[in-house]
Amino acid sequence: VESIEAELQNQLFSGETAPIIEANIQRALTQYARDSRISVTSTRLAEQLEGDGWILISQEMAFRTTDAANTISFLQSLEESTPRLWVSDFSIDRTRNQFSGSITVVGFARSEG
């Protein structure tokens, strides 16, 4: 039971306030994109829901790349991410030699209050 609890704890983001948690999620998402050679074209203001001691942060990002394999690498890094970023929406289009799309991820944290 303790190992399961520790594993679940590793999947949560931390931060003193919701804006800090939002910044941590945006930073992680952008870093995974950069590491996968994905160009971030824009990010939207994060949305949050709080209830029963939990905070859910939803972050949307638009991106582009010239290689579809970069997108696969990006999605794999999200699947293996710690703390965990869960993909809630994803779309991609191809025009000539470029792929562009958007992704929405969610991250969870425990609320301090």
C-alpha positions as CSV (number, residue, x, y, z in Angstrom):
1,V,0.0,0.0,0.0
2,E,2.8,2.4,0.9
3,S,4.5,1.9,-2.5
4,I,1.3,2.5,-4.3
5,E,0.8,5.7,-2.3
6,A,4.3,6.8,-3.1
7,E,3.8,6.1,-6.8
8,L,0.6,8.2,-6.8
9,Q,2.3,11.0,-4.9
10,N,5.0,11.1,-7.6
11,Q,2.4,11.8,-10.2
12,L,1.2,15.0,-8.5
13,F,2.5,18.5,-9.1
14,S,3.4,20.6,-6.1
15,G,3.4,24.3,-5.3
16,E,2.2,26.6,-2.6
17,T,-0.5,28.2,-4.8
18,A,-2.5,27.4,-7.9
19,P,-0.6,29.9,-10.0
20,I,2.7,28.2,-9.0
21,I,1.3,24.8,-9.9
22,E,0.1,26.3,-13.3
23,A,3.6,27.6,-14.0
24,N,5.2,24.2,-13.1
25,I,2.8,22.5,-15.5
26,Q,3.4,25.0,-18.3
27,R,7.2,24.7,-17.8
28,A,7.1,20.9,-17.9
29,L,4.9,20.9,-21.0
30,T,7.2,23.3,-22.8
31,Q,10.3,21.4,-21.8
32,Y,8.9,18.1,-23.1
33,A,8.1,19.8,-26.4
34,R,11.5,21.4,-26.7
35,D,13.2,18.1,-25.9
36,S,11.2,16.5,-28.7
37,R,12.1,19.2,-31.2
38,I,8.6,20.6,-31.2
39,S,8.2,24.3,-31.7
40,V,5.6,25.9,-29.3
41,T,3.6,28.5,-31.2
42,S,1.3,29.6,-28.3
43,T,0.0,28.6,-24.9
44,R,-3.4,29.6,-23.5
45,L,-4.1,30.7,-20.0
46,A,-4.4,27.6,-17.8
47,E,-7.7,26.7,-16.4
48,Q,-8.2,25.2,-12.9
49,L,-10.8,23.3,-11.0
50,E,-10.7,22.8,-7.2
51,G,-12.6,20.5,-5.0
52,D,-12.4,18.0,-2.2
53,G,-8.7,18.8,-1.6
54,W,-7.7,18.4,-5.2
55,I,-6.6,20.9,-7.9
56,L,-6.9,20.0,-11.6
57,I,-5.0,22.3,-13.9
58,S,-5.7,22.2,-17.7
59,Q,-3.1,23.7,-20.1
60,E,-3.5,24.1,-23.8
61,M,-0.5,24.5,-26.2
62,A,-0.3,25.0,-30.0
63,F,2.8,23.6,-31.7
64,R,4.4,22.7,-35.0
65,T,7.2,20.4,-36.3
66,T,8.5,19.3,-39.6
67,D,8.9,15.6,-38.5
68,A,5.9,13.5,-37.4
69,A,8.4,11.3,-35.3
70,N,8.9,14.4,-33.1
71,T,5.2,14.4,-32.3
72,I,5.4,10.7,-31.3
73,S,8.4,11.4,-29.1
74,F,6.6,14.3,-27.5
75,L,3.5,12.1,-26.7
76,Q,5.7,9.3,-25.3
77,S,7.5,11.8,-23.0
78,L,4.1,13.0,-21.7
79,E,3.1,9.4,-21.1
80,E,6.2,8.8,-19.1
81,S,6.2,12.2,-17.3
82,T,6.7,12.6,-13.6
83,P,4.8,14.4,-12.3
84,R,2.3,13.1,-14.7
85,L,0.7,15.2,-17.5
86,W,-2.4,13.5,-18.9
87,V,-3.5,14.3,-22.5
88,S,-7.1,15.3,-22.6
89,D,-7.3,16.6,-26.1
90,F,-5.0,16.4,-29.2
91,S,-5.2,17.4,-32.8
92,I,-2.7,17.6,-35.6
93,D,-2.9,18.7,-39.3
94,R,-0.4,18.4,-42.1
95,T,0.4,21.1,-44.7
96,R,3.2,20.3,-47.1
97,N,6.3,19.6,-45.0
98,Q,4.9,20.8,-41.7
99,F,2.7,19.4,-39.0
100,S,0.8,21.7,-36.7
101,G,-1.5,21.0,-33.9
102,S,-2.7,21.6,-30.4
103,I,-2.7,19.6,-27.2
104,T,-4.4,20.0,-23.9
105,V,-2.9,18.3,-20.9
106,V,-4.1,18.1,-17.3
107,G,-2.0,17.8,-14.1
108,F,-3.2,17.2,-10.6
109,A,-2.1,18.6,-7.2
110,R,-3.4,18.4,-3.6
111,S,-4.7,21.7,-2.4
112,E,-3.1,23.0,0.8
113,G,-6.3,24.5,2.2
